[in-house]
Amino acid sequence: MPMKISNNCDNCGTCEILCPYNAIYPGGVNWRKVHNKYFVFCDEPLIFDDFWSRDHYYIVPDKCTECIGKYPKPICAAACSKSCFDKDVTHWESEEHLFAKKEYLETMPGLV
């Protein structure tokens, strides 16, 4: 299942830099999926989803693979000094699905 960021986040930005699939966005930043590719737009109306946060970094579940097949555990959680990463049980996915998502994301030019 994807990861999620708790309210303990102090917005240091380390997780955003380390995420291999660009799944982590700063709080308040809008995101949009266009033709199966994600972009950040500041001039469009905000999309409010259950994972979106105005105050701290957040993870787009469609892009989080929990670093399966890439690292022994999610790199964001390993790097976080505040321990503010948890598994997102709302967006549960099987290990097979996470591997399939990883393979799909790695075929998208410019995303990885």
Sequence and secondary structure as in RCSB ss.txt:
>XXXX:A:sequence
MPMKISNNCDNCGTCEILCPYNAIYPGGVNWRKVHNKYFVFCDEPLIFDDFWSRDHYYIVPDKCTECIGKYPKPI
CAAACSKSCFDKDVTHWESEEHLFAKKEYLETMPGLV
>XXXX:A:secstr
  EEE TT     HHHHH TT  EE TT   EEETTEEE  SSS     TT  SSS EE GGG  TTTTTSSS H
HHHH TT  EEE GGG   HHHHHHHHHHHHHSTTT 
